[in-house]
Amino acid sequence: MVSSDLPAVLAVQASCYTGGLLESQAALASRLALSPATCWVAHDPAQRGTLAAYLFTHAWPEHSLPPLDGVLDDGWRRQAAADTLTWFVHDMAVAPAGRGAGLAPRLYAAAQAAALDAGLRRSRLIAVQSAASWWRRLGYAPVAAGTASRHAVKLGDYGVDAVLMERVLAA
């Protein structure tokens, strides 16, 4: 993904999410700037050049969650030890025209390989819009109730059905 993809990313986002989950271009640009190697796009196989899916991921301190629609910086990197970072899968969306083409698993696999290359061994995400079952197929499980309750305020921003999930990427 490159910054010139962001207008098309916003269009895909609008086709997939309700108003409460829409993020600004500034918020998404900050995630891309934080970790360009783990942010990806895919194009519609039927329409060359048309962006059909995207994935934003980045390292993040395991004891916190990044804010929805917040502009991120890398100030936390100076204070976080590498072994306390998790690969945070922030947002993946596939436009209706791209569904069924296997774009989401391919985006995830590419970003996961980059995360592993960066030394990240654990992952977290917040499943929204009833997507937890899809993420379970990739090995994610809901976090323990105590962990989820510590993040209740931020989880609430993602909607009533938001599920904080995690998995181990490698031992």
C-alpha positions in Angstrom: 0.0 0.0 0.0 1.1 3.5 -0.7 -0.4 6.8 0.3 -2.0 7.4 -3.2 -4.1 4.3 -2.5 -5.9 6.0 0.5 -8.8 7.6 -1.5 -9.7 4.2 -2.9 -9.2 2.6 0.5 -11.8 5.1 1.9 -14.2 4.1 -0.9 -13.9 0.4 0.0 -14.2 1.3 3.7 -17.5 3.1 3.0 -18.9 0.1 1.1 -18.1 -2.2 4.0 -18.7 -0.4 7.3 -21.4 1.6 9.1 -20.8 5.2 10.1 -19.6 4.5 13.6 -16.6 2.4 12.2 -15.5 4.8 9.4 -12.1 6.2 9.9 -10.6 9.4 8.5 -7.9 9.5 5.9 -5.5 11.0 8.5 -6.1 8.0 10.9 -5.4 5.5 8.1 -2.4 7.4 6.8 -0.9 7.3 10.2 -1.2 3.5 10.3 0.4 3.2 6.9 3.2 5.5 8.0 3.7 3.5 11.2 4.2 0.2 9.3 4.2 0.3 5.5 5.5 -3.3 5.3 2.4 -4.7 6.9 -0.3 -2.6 5.2 -1.5 -4.1 1.9 -4.1 -3.6 -0.9 -5.5 -6.0 -3.5 -7.2 -5.2 -6.8 -10.4 -6.5 -8.2 -9.4 -9.5 -10.4 -12.3 -8.7 -12.8 -11.4 -5.0 -13.2 -7.7 -4.3 -13.4 -6.6 -1.3 -11.4 -9.7 -1.1 -9.2 -8.8 -1.5 -5.5 -11.0 -4.2 -4.0 -9.5 -4.9 -0.6 -7.1 -3.5 2.0 -5.5 -4.5 5.3 -3.9 -2.2 7.9 -1.7 -3.8 10.5 1.1 -2.6 12.7 3.1 -3.3 15.9 1.6 -2.1 19.1 2.3 -2.4 22.8 0.5 -5.5 24.1 -0.9 -3.7 27.2 -3.0 -1.2 25.2 -5.2 -0.9 22.2 -4.9 1.8 19.5 -7.8 4.2 19.3 -10.5 3.9 16.6 -10.0 6.8 14.1 -7.1 8.1 16.1 -3.9 9.4 14.4 -1.1 7.3 15.7 2.6 8.2 16.1 5.6 6.0 17.0 6.4 7.7 20.3 5.6 4.5 22.1 8.5 2.7 20.3 11.0 4.4 22.6 9.4 3.0 25.7 8.3 -0.5 24.5 10.6 -3.5 24.6 10.4 -5.6 21.4 9.1 -8.6 23.4 6.1 -6.6 24.6 4.8 -5.7 21.1 2.0 -7.5 19.4 1.0 -7.5 15.7 -2.2 -5.5 15.8 -4.5 -6.3 12.8 -6.4 -3.0 12.7 -8.7 -3.2 9.7 -9.4 -5.4 6.7 -12.2 -4.9 4.3 -13.1 -6.4 0.9 -15.4 -4.4 -1.4 -18.6 -6.3 -2.5 -17.1 -6.7 -6.0 -14.0 -8.4 -4.6 -15.7 -10.9 -2.3 -15.2 -14.6 -3.0 -11.9 -14.1 -4.8 -9.7 -15.1 -1.8 -8.4 -11.6 -1.4 -8.7 -11.4 2.4 -6.7 -14.6 3.1 -4.0 -13.5 0.7 -3.7 -10.0 2.2 -3.5 -11.5 5.7 -0.8 -14.1 4.7 1.3 -11.3 3.1 1.1 -9.0 6.1 1.6 -11.9 8.6 4.9 -12.9 6.8 6.1 -9.3 7.1 5.1 -9.2 10.8 7.0 -12.4 11.4 10.0 -11.0 9.6 9.8 -8.0 11.9 10.0 -10.4 14.9 6.4 -10.1 16.1 5.2 -13.4 17.5 1.7 -12.6 18.9 -1.3 -10.9 17.3 -4.4 -9.1 18.5 -7.4 -7.6 16.7 -10.9 -6.4 17.4 -13.4 -8.3 15.3 -16.4 -6.1 14.3 -19.7 -6.7 12.4 -19.9 -10.3 13.5 -16.6 -11.2 11.9 -15.2 -13.2 14.9 -16.1 -16.5 13.3 -14.0 -15.6 10.2 -11.0 -14.7 12.4 -11.4 -18.0 14.4 -10.7 -19.8 11.2 -7.3 -18.1 11.1 -6.5 -19.2 14.7 -7.7 -16.2 16.7 -9.7 -16.7 19.9 -11.4 -14.2 22.2 -9.1 -12.9 25.0 -9.8 -13.8 28.6 -12.7 -11.8 30.1 -10.4 -9.9 32.5 -8.2 -8.7 29.6 -11.2 -7.6 27.6 -12.7 -5.8 30.6 -9.5 -3.7 31.0 -10.1 -2.5 27.5 -13.9 -2.0 27.8 -13.9 1.7 27.0 -11.9 1.4 23.7 -13.8 -1.8 22.8 -17.0 0.1 23.2 -15.9 2.5 20.4 -15.9 -0.5 18.0 -19.6 -1.3 18.6 -21.6 -3.6 20.9 -20.6 -6.8 19.0 -16.8 -6.0 19.1 -14.7 -9.0 20.2 -11.0 -8.6 21.3 -9.2 -11.6 19.9 -5.6 -12.9 19.9 -3.4 -15.6 18.7 0.2 -16.8 18.8 2.0 -16.4 15.4 5.1 -18.5 16.3 6.7 -20.0 19.3 
